[in-house]
């Protein structure tokens, strides 16, 4: 991914995560953008040069179709790869690119010696949940929330 592509990627990640925080009822519209920007700065303080953070632009026939962000987490049992972001451009969805990017993520995980790969998906994201289940991913944790 080029520096220019990364700048676009980072802006989209911040914007979309802020939208998710609002949609899931975790933040107000006023606080969501600041929280999203804070989280992004914490995760990737050095942008593309941040250690153990891998960001890829996905292309097909010379056209950008999405992006993939992986984080290598060092555990006492060995490396684990966490999918921080899987994004397929709206005009390219439902064409198999998400599944291809996940298979590429698994290849990267194997190449760094990871014994597992994981991700987080909001409960309301039925399309993504279906994709991951179809690829053999299973839920290991569920977060429950009650409004007061």
TORSE-360215 format. One record per residue: residue in one letter; x, y, z of N, C-alpha, C, CB in turn. Coordinates in steps of 0.1 Angstrom, whole numbers, plus 5000, padded with zeros to 4 digits. Glycine has a CB too. Layout:
AXYZXYZXYZXYZ ...
This chain:
X500949885000500050005000500950125000499050005012 X500650224992501350344991500950445002501150414977 X501750545005501450645015500150715012502550745016 X499950744999498650804995497450714998498650844980 X497650584994496550494997496350475012496850354991 X497450475019497250465034496450585040498650455041 X496750705035496050825040494550805038496550955033 X494150755026492750735023492150625031492550695008 X492950515033492550405042492350455056493650295041 X493250525061493150575075491850655077494350645079 X491650745068490450835069489150755069490450945058 X489150655060487950575059487750485071488050475046 X488850435077488750345089488250435100490150295092 X488750555102488250645113486850675111489150775113 X486450715099485050745096484050625099484850795082 X484450515093483550395094483450345108483950285084 X484550345115484550295129483750395138485950285135 X483850515135482950615143481450585140483350765138 X481150555127479750525124479350395131479650505109 X480250295132479850175139479650205154481050075137 X480450285160480350315174478950385177481450415179 X478550465168477250535169476150435167477050655159 X476250355156475150255152474950155163475450195139 X476050115170475950015180475550075194477249945182 X475350205194474950275207476050285217473850195213 X477350275212478450285221478950425223479550205216 X478650515214479050655215478050745208480450675208 X478050875212477250975206477951015193476951095215 X477251075183477851125171478951225175476851185162 X478851295185479851395189481151335194479251495200 X481051225201482251165207482851055198481851105221 X482050995189482550885182483750915173481350835173 X483751025166484851055157486151065165484651185149 X486151135177487351155185487751015190487051245197 X486850935194487250795200487850715188486050725206 X487250725177487750645165489150695162486850655154 X489350825161490750875158491750845168490651035156 X491350845181492250805192492650655191491550825206 X491650575188491950435187492950405175490650355185 X492650475164493550455152494950495155492950535140 X495050615162496450665165497150575175496350805171 X496450505183496950415193497450285186495950385204 X496650235177496950115170498050125160495750065162 X498150245153499150265143499850395144498450255129 X500550415155501250545158502250585147501950545171 X502850485140503750515130503250485116505050435132 X501950485114501350455101501750325096501650565091 X502150325083502550195077503850145083502750225062 X504550225090505850175096505650115110506850285097 X504350105115504150055128504449905128502650085132 X505249865138505649725139504449635142506649715151 X504449525135503449425136502049465131503249385150 X501949575124500749615117501049605102500349765121 X500149525095500349505081499149545073500649355078 X499249635064498149695057498349665042497849845059 X497349605035497449575021496349635013497449425019 X496649685001495649724992495249594983496049844983 X494049564982493549454974493249504960492449374980 X493749444950493449484936493049364927494649554929 X492249394917491849294907491849364894490449224911 X492549304884492649364871493149504871491349344863 X494049534880494649664881493749764889494949724868 X492549724894491649814901491649784915490249804894 X491649884924491549864938490149814942491949994946 X490049704949488849644953488649644968488649504947 X489649674975489549674990490849684997488849544994 X490749665010491949675018491849575030492149825024 X493049535034493149435045494149485055493549295040 X493849495068494749535079494849425088494249665086 X496049375090496349265100497249315111496949145092 X497049255123497949285134498549155139497249365145 X499849145140500549035146500649055161501949005139 X500048965168500048975183500948875188498548965189 X501848915197502848815203502248765216504248885205 X502048635216501548565228502548475233500148495225 X502348425246503348335251503248195244503048305266 X502148175237502048045229502548065215500648005230 X502948185211503348215198502548315191503348085189 X502848355179502148465172500648425170502848505160 X499848525170498448525166498148645157497448525179 X497448625146497148735137495748775139497448695122 X495448905140494148955142493749045130494049035156 X492649015124492149095113491549225119491149015104 X492249335117491749465122490749525113492949555124 X490849495100489949555091489949475078490349705088 X488849445073488649385060487649475053488149235060 X488049535042487049625035487049595020487549775037 X485849575015485649555001484849674996484849424998 X485349744986484749864980483349824976485549914968 X482349914979480949894976480649834962480150014978 X481249884952481049834939481549694936481549924929 X482349644945482949514943482549404953484449524944 X481449434961481049334971480249224964480149404981 X480149114971479448994967480048934954478049024965 X481348954953482048894941483148794945482649004932 X483248774958484248674963485548744968484648584953 X485648874967486948944971487148934986486849094967 X486048944994486248935009486848795012484948955016 X486248695006486848555009488248545005485948455002 X488548594993489948594988490948664998490048654974 X490448785003491348855012491548785025490748995015 X490448715030490648635042491548515040489248585047 X491548455028492448345025493848405025492148275012 X494048525019495348585019495848615033495348715011 X494848655042495248685056495648555063493948745063 X495048445060495448325066496848285061494448215062 X497148305048498448285043499548365050498548305028 X499248495052500148585060500348525074499648725060 X499248485080499348435094500248315094497948395099 X500048225085500948105084502448145082500548015073 X502648255074504048295071504748355083504048395059 X504048405092504648465104504648365116503948595109 X504248235113504248135123503048135132505448145131 X501948205129500848215137500048075138499848325133 X499648045150498847925151497347945150499147855164 X496948075149495548105148495348245142494848105162 X494148275138493748405132492348435138493848405117 X492148555141490848595147490448735142490948595162 X489248775146488748905142487548935151488348905127 X487149065150485949115157484949155147486249225167 X483649125149482649175140481449215148482249065129 X480949335145479749375153478549285150479349525149 X477749265160476649175159475649215148475849165172 X475549335145474649385135475149365120474349525137 X476349325119476949305105476749165100478449345105 X475449135096475049005092475848955080473648995089 X476149045070476948995058478348945062477049115048 X478949025070480348985074480348855083481049095082 X479348845092479248725100479048605091478048745110 X478248615081477948505072479248465064476848545062 X479948565060481248545053482148465061481948675048 X482448515074483348445083482948305086483548525095 X481648285089481148155092481348055080479648155096 X481048105068481248025056482747985054480748105045 X483648065060485048035058485547945070485848165058 X484647905079485047815090485347885103486247745086 X485148015104485348085117484248055126485548235114 X484548055139483548025149483548125160483747885155 X482448155166482348255177482948185189480948295179 X483748265197484248215209483848305221485748205209 X483248425218482848515228481748605223484048605232 X480848635232479748725228479648835239478348645227 X479548955235479349065244477949105245480249195240 X477349105257475949145259475949285266475249035268 X474949365262474749495267473349525270475349605257 X473049585281471749635285471649785286471249565298 X470749845280470549995281469950025294469650045269 X470450125301469850165314469250305313470950155325 
